[in-house]
Amino acid sequence: MRKQELLTKSSGLLARFAYDVRVKNSMGLFDINTIAEDLLVPVFSVVFDCPDLQNQNKIQMNFPAVDLGCSKSRVSLQITSDGSSGKALKTVEKFEEHGLGSEFDRLLIYVLTEKQTSYSSKKLAQAATDCSIDFSPERDILDYQNLSHLLSELPEEKLEAVADILDGFFAAEDTDRKFRAELNAFLEVSVRKIEDEKSSKKYIPSVFVETTKTKEEMRYFANPLFFCEKIDDALSDFDLVEYNRILQLSHMQPISFDLETTISSPYPNTLSDLFGRLTTQLDGISQMKAHLLPYTHEGQAEKTFGSHDYLSGYWEVFRHSLTYGGMGLVRSLEGIQKMVELAHAKIFLVTGMAGQGKTNFICDLVENQFRKFEVPTIFIPARKLNDYPGPNRLLSYIANNRYSPEFGDPHELFQLLNAVAADFGKPFIIAIDGINEVGDLDGFVSELRVFLEALCQYEYIKVIISCRSEFFDHKFSGLFEPQFSGFMHRVRDLRSKMSDENKLQLLASYLEHFKVRGRLSSYAERVLQDDLILLRIFCDINEDQKVGFVPDIYKGEIFERYLMTKIQEFPKDKQQEAISTLYQVCAKMLSVGDFAQIALDGFSMEQRQIIDAFVGEDIVLRREVPPTGLSSLGLSNISFTYDEMRDFLLAHFVISQLSKDDPDAVTTMFGNIKKWPIYEGFFRYAYVLSRKELNDHVIALCEANDDFQTHYLNNLPVLSPDIQSESDVSTVHELLAKPAADRQLRRLFWFLFRKRVLTDPINIQILLDHLAGLEDAGLEAFAKAAFSRSEGYRDDEWRDQIGSLLKSLLGLSREEQIGVGEAALAVSLFFAPHARWDEREAVKNLFSERFEVPEFSGALDRCAKTSSVRVRECLAEIAEGISSQ
């Protein structure tokens, strides 16, 4: 009874298989090699007792006449969906033509669909008679019905083995069909994960600014079939005509290698065609480079050609054109080669410091580019892997998708994804964002290695991975390099590829997204666009607010407001504990003298939960590379994400708590701070906060420092108006008047020049008062110090720098010139006499023409009491110009 059940089941599955083949053939989707490997080899091995049966194409590419063969049983099989006599005749003829009778004693032809009712062809009968082995068309041409009959003759254990093979194959087929039917729903889960990233503000799409170079690289990587035409265009543009002309003039053999002809082929329609074509192109490029390199400096052209007597004269004449021209051609080929390698690459790795936009980059790819081009993608935020146990976090995460098929190992998953990619004509992308956020780094490194080893065996599956640089260097570099270096393209720093236009666009996008309404000075714009974490913090604290005009960026104020906002997000009964926890982090850093990171031993469970909340946002605190050694097993490390915020918080802890609890410890600390790597940053905020909190003890410790004047000058920009005093005004006047290094005076000048809010105690008027009191010699000395550059090569180059300042004024629109303000316009008048003649005359003409504008007339009034004869002469000439109009 059991045998009959097995036979009925197996016969039914074979009939289903024949039907599936017929359907797939009609759609052009049938792959004989895949079918042979997955089903026919194991079935025929049992049925025909062929233990060593294998695909003959694995032994020799395009093996003739037969597809499968067993060296032990000497049985061979031709697999075909064509059951005609003509196909059978051709098979027998090829078998004989290639002398396969010496390798096999039996030839079987298996028709995947249905064979003919009979084979009465005289040519086939003659070929069977003439065959070197015993071949009978009626006996040896089989289809699923014949195979079912053969199954009935097998003992039960063998029949059960065949049934299990068929069961497993069609279970996988059913899984594949179900997965494909629900593929859109499966992929939509990743889209919902992107929405989660938006909700947590990990991904803010409206502030994403794409760098052109990285975008171009990603096109070749993620959608090579669509963008491969760009590679063809680049190859078509590669031209040796001019270089060969120079070679001929040099009496050298021209290069006859025709790159375009060598690598061109019909345009690919499938990924399989494409990757074969790319391999050919890569070989052609390598050969072309090998032809060119001997003529370049890298190929030691001087030794190769310059030493030959009969060539040396010609070589001397054309050496420059040949070596540099050859190198230019090689670099052009390397650019094309990089496109091809990107298309071939399996791993796209993005590393960089915290806050540089890695998550935004990956999320934007998934949400916009990949969806637009229908590139199938799985998105995995790596921090979510902490919810799953090792060693199969990645597989568990994917399996948690309700539309995911069941799979026992990566290969089952990748076989399925690879088939989907082949149908789509686009790679299947797995995007893993922030692998440094997995808690069990050691375990995850091993897991990721296994995952990537499996993935790299599948031609149409690729992975995008992001990681913080320091984690990559410490934990993951040994995994990727050298093991996967041949499969990988790495972007080391997204921000380094941003142009000034990108940065301005990013600044505008942030302000718009957070609805921050106001106007930033050019200085404030520059500070924010050069510091993405500070920009994010600034926008967070000013979200949906009118900020008016922002002339300066005072980081201490921004940090304090941001930290208050974050602490207020905790429940009221936890807020004091949140502050205390941050202070304890600071206290531990100070006690151990390590300002890069600390271990979390000694922190209570409640404090660790608070730390986890801060780490989750990755702006105040972040996880760090874990310590090594037995003594630190099980510990995790943290640090402050932003170095300046760390310095601010350390100073805040010292001023607000430690100086009250243990003032002697603070006194001792200030005796040692010069040894700290964070000395300057800590001193800056300790001084500013002590003044703000009226902490006379710490103020005295700061001012007692032997290089306090240098610190004071450096820290003027962080003294916000609310803590500036008349004492500061007097100090700045003194600093301007006393001899100082050019660098210090230059810094002070530019600081005062941009302080144009006249209601602030320290403002540009201090500079104007000082300039008005200088006679000609003093004013020239001041101008030379303020406008000299450390890298200047000429004694009078400072005049050119004054000219640059004046040109910037002259280049503004009429409205923008007014916006500069009368104080800044007055400064230009003090320095105009020391500029070159053309800029000096242009400025005088400008003031003569616009004297009726209040800002210009006000500027003239501010200069009226000058002690400089040259400035008074300049003012007189402007007055003459006004009277002559």
Buried (B, 14 or more C-beta within 10 A) or exposed (E): EEBEEBBEBBBEBBEBBBEBBBEBBEEEEBEBEEBBBBBBBBBBBBBBBBEEBBBBBEEEEEBEBBBBBBBEBBBBBBBBBBBBBEBBBBBBBBBBEBEBBEBBEBBBBBBBBEBBEEBEBEEBBEBBEEBBBEBEBEEBBBBBBBBBEBBEEBEEEBBBBBBBBBEEBBEBBEBBEEBBEBBEEBBEBBEEBBEEBBEEEBBBBEBBBBBEEBBBBBBBBBBBBBBBEBBBEBBEEBEBEEBBEBBEEBEBEBBEBEBEEBBBEEEBEEBBBBBEBBEBBBEBBEEBBEBBBBBBEEBEBEEBBEEEEEBEEBBEEBBEBBBEBBBEBBEBBEEBBBBBBBBBBBBBBBBBBBBBBBBBBBBBBBBBBBBEBEBBBBBBBBBBBEEBEBBBBBBBBBBEBEBBBEBEEBBBBBBBBBBBBBBBBBBBBBBBBBBBBBEBBEBBBEBBBBBBEBBBEBBBBBBBBBBBBBBBEBBBEEBBBEBBEEBBBBBEBBBEBBEEEBBBBBBBBBBEBBEBEEEBBEBBBBBBBEBBBBBBBBBBBBEEEEBEEBBBBBBBBBBBBBBEEBBEEBEEEBBEBBBBBBBBBBBBBBEEEBBBBBBBEEBEEEBBEBBBBBBBBBBBBBBBBBBEEEEEEEEBBBBBBBBBBBBBBBBBBBBBBBBEEEBEEBBEBBEEBEEBEBBBBBBBBBBBBBBBBEBEBBBEBBEEBEEBBBBBBBBBBBBBBEBBEEEBBEBBBEBBEEEBEBEBBBBBBBBBBBBBBEEBBBBBBBBBEBBBBBEBEBBBBBBBBBBBEEEEEEEEBBBBBBBEBBBEBBEEEEEEBBEBBBBBBBBBBBBBBBBBEEBBEBBBBBBBBBBEBEBBBBBBEBBEEBBBEBBBEBBEBBBEBBEEE
